[in-house]
Each structure stands twice: as C-alpha cells, then as structure tokens.
Amino acid sequence: MLEVHQLACARGNRTLFRNVSFRLEARSLLHVAGENGSGKTSLLRILCGLGAADAGEVSWRGEPIGVLREAYWREIVYLGHANALKDDLSATENLCMACAISGRWTTTASARDALAAFGLAACCGLPVRALSQGQKRRSALARLSLSTEAPLWVLDEPFNALDAAAVKHLEQLIGAYIDGGGSVVFTTHQDAAISTRVTQRVDLDALSATAEVAT
Amino acid sequence: MPMTAVMRSVIARDLTLAWRRRTDVFTSVIFFVIVASLFPLGIGPEPKLLLAIGPGIVWVAALLASMLALSRLFASDYADGTLEQMLLSATPLSVIVIAKVIAHWIAANLPLVLIAPLLGLQFGLPSDALAVLALALALGTPSLSLIGAIGAALTLGLRGGGVLLALLVLPLYAPVLILGSLAVEATTAGLAAQPYLLLLAALSLAALSLAPWAVAAALRISYE
C-alpha cells in the first residue's frame, strides 16, 4: 500500500536521514525509532504530504502522494504533536469538528461514546481549556476510534502524556484496528506493550550512522 | 461527506469560536468607531469640510479595523495544529479557506458595515449617502477579507508578521478604498453611485474566484 523510496530530508546543512525505504502492507505496524532530533516527526510529516522531502518519493497504491493529494488524505489519519483542539470548544464539539474537517461525518452521540471509551465521559461537555494535558491528548486520540475505516494511521508520539489506563485502551484500539486490516506508522519513546505487535522498524539513528560511514 | 457540509461545519465552528471570544470582535468595532470619531474632533465643526472628507475617513477606518482582525484568521488554527488537519483534509483546502473567510467576514466585517451609517452621521452625510455607504461597505469588504487572507497566510508564523501583513495588504486595498468613497461622494453630489457599486461587487467576485487558491498555496508553503 504505502511505499517509500530512498527518502532523504535535511534541515539546513544537516542531513537528518537519507536512503529511507520501506513498504507497508495492510495489517502492519511500523515503529519509527530514533533519538530526539533524528527526524522522526519530519519523516512522518513527509509520509502525510505535509512536509517536502529533499529526495525520494512516497507512493500510495502505486501512485505518488503528490499526485493523489485529497484522494490520499481521505485514506489517512494523522495525529501530530499538536492536539488540534480548540480551547473554547468542548471535547465533543472538538471531536465532531475534527471529523468534519477530515471529511468524515459523525454524530454527537458517537463522538460522546468515543470520548467515554477514553474515560472522558464526565468532562466531554467542558471547554477543553479546563482539561489536563493527558485529558486533552485523550480527546485528540478519540478521533481514531471514529476513523477505523481509514486504511492508514500516522501517529506521532501517541502515548505521550497518557496514564496507564489510557495507554492500555490505545493499545487495544490499535490492535483491533490492525486486526481489522489497517496499518499504523508511529513513533514512541516509551516501552509500550504494543511493541510486541510491531511488524516493521525503521531506525533513523542506524540509518544516519550508515550514511555517515558511506560519505 | 459533501463539500457544502464541510463548509457549513467550518463556518459554524468559526462563528461559535468568534462568539465565545466576542471581546475580539468588540475591540475591532470599537477601534473603528474611535478612529472615525477622532477626525471630526480634530478638524472641528466645519460642515462642508466634514461632508467632503467623511466618506474617505469612514472607509479608511473600516480598512484599518478590518486589517486588525486579519491576523486572527489563521493564527490560532496554526498554533494548535488544526490548520495541519485542514491541510490533510479530503476536502480541497481552497474550499475550507472560502468557509473560513466567510465566517471571518461575518464576525469581523459585518459589524463594521452595520455601524458605519452611524459614524457617517457625524460627518453630516445625508440619508441616501448613508445607505450607499453601508451598501458600498457590504459589497467592498468581502474583497478586503479575501485579499487580506492571502497576506495572513503568507505571514503565518513569521516574527513581526503583523506589521508585514499591513505593508503587504494595505496597498492592495487601495482600489476598494477609491471606489468605495467615490460611490458615497457621487451620492452626495447628486450623481449615480451604481457604477462604483457594481465595480466593487466585481472586485469582490474576482477576489472570490482567485484568492482562495492563492491562500491555499500560501498555507502549504508555510508548512514546508
């Protein structure tokens, strides 16, 4: 499905990574590993088409994503570092809006259910500014359970700021999604139990080390 | 999900946000009132002079108030990551941009249109000129929002973007300002305002057909 060919990315004079190539099929879980500043977020943004690569190509079902554009974005869900929540809206309103912006229709009731599954039943009517960091992250992640029909999730540090119960719920969600035929690209610094399900790994530190040896 | 449904939700969202942050709306309206009221105070009670400069001053004040609100158009969506999600939407970005500009026009410019006749009274404009003033603003301000959106998208995330935005956008506002104040002056002189109003409407339509694509391109550039 997703094919990455000889991807390279530089920031200023510094090469973050190069020669990143992999193929992602359905039902796979790809862990992008690397130290802080190794270019994990940049790689994920390039995969989504938010950032531009300095070399190489990303294709989806055989076609470059730069050509597919909206047709590709319809099929992916990207959750970045930023939660994309509006402080003045409630968690439910935020979730409905996030779904509408991405082009998926949802009802207030199903949004509330998704939030309740993440343990936010009591505060889904409060303005998001009143929520804690972890609760904000959860309300952003609740979007995933409403987007299971999208074939690819790209998650940047999804486990950040979550407590044990929420981590467990997210792992179950990702597990069920992969069993249902979806695939996930994610980064994390935590030793999550989901690591047992990882089918592929891209280690940006190892890649940059080999690149330095080659030059 | 059809495009019109996405547009409707984005407009509803931005209007809800504007309502929950209504002090922002009030500040630009009050700014408009204060700027337009300082001139009669400074120039003194000279009916003929006030009548001559009135339309231009109300228009300049509206231009400045409208520009003041521009930086809010994308800034908060940029800061909290919502704009990223808009860039990755299955709906074309230019459609979302149109929806955002419509909501912005309603929240930031419609109040100016409604309050402008009151300010016109200070300059002793006759009632038919007041009506033309409101109509000219209603037809002209959409192009201000649309052109301004290009500037707001280009200066997104820059330090000192506010001043740069003014330098970029204000010269482009000149045609709207000229046509808008000419429409009112023509009415006070007993001439037809219609040609100017039609030209203002034409400018707004031209901006509507071109600006959203330019804004979408500028937003994508600011993320790369």
Chai-1 contact restraints between the chains, C-beta under 6 A:
chainA,res_idxA,chainB,res_idxB,connection_type,confidence,min_distance_angstrom,max_distance_angstrom,comment,restraint_id
A,C48,B,L88,contact,1.0,0.0,6.0,A-B,restraint_1
A,L50,B,Y223,contact,1.0,0.0,6.0,A-B,restraint_2
A,A52,B,E224,contact,1.0,0.0,6.0,A-B,restraint_3
A,E70,B,A90,contact,1.0,0.0,6.0,A-B,restraint_4
A,W73,B,L88,contact,1.0,0.0,6.0,A-B,restraint_5
A,W73,B,A90,contact,1.0,0.0,6.0,A-B,restraint_6
A,R74,B,A90,contact,1.0,0.0,6.0,A-B,restraint_7
A,Y78,B,L88,contact,1.0,0.0,6.0,A-B,restraint_8
A,G80,B,G81,contact,1.0,0.0,6.0,A-B,restraint_9
A,G80,B,E84,contact,1.0,0.0,6.0,A-B,restraint_10
A,A82,B,D80,contact,1.0,0.0,6.0,A-B,restraint_11
A,A82,B,G81,contact,1.0,0.0,6.0,A-B,restraint_12
A,A84,B,G81,contact,1.0,0.0,6.0,A-B,restraint_13
A,A84,B,T82,contact,1.0,0.0,6.0,A-B,restraint_14
A,A84,B,Q85,contact,1.0,0.0,6.0,A-B,restraint_15
A,D88,B,L17,contact,1.0,0.0,6.0,A-B,restraint_16
A,D88,B,R20,contact,1.0,0.0,6.0,A-B,restraint_17
A,M97,B,R13,contact,1.0,0.0,6.0,A-B,restraint_18
A,A100,B,V6,contact,1.0,0.0,6.0,A-B,restraint_19
A,A100,B,S9,contact,1.0,0.0,6.0,A-B,restraint_20
A,I101,B,Q85,contact,1.0,0.0,6.0,A-B,restraint_21
A,I101,B,M86,contact,1.0,0.0,6.0,A-B,restraint_22
A,I101,B,S89,contact,1.0,0.0,6.0,A-B,restraint_23
A,S102,B,S89,contact,1.0,0.0,6.0,A-B,restraint_24
A,G103,B,M1,contact,1.0,0.0,6.0,A-B,restraint_25
A,G103,B,S89,contact,1.0,0.0,6.0,A-B,restraint_26
A,G103,B,A90,contact,1.0,0.0,6.0,A-B,restraint_27
A,G103,B,T91,contact,1.0,0.0,6.0,A-B,restraint_28
A,W105,B,M1,contact,1.0,0.0,6.0,A-B,restraint_29
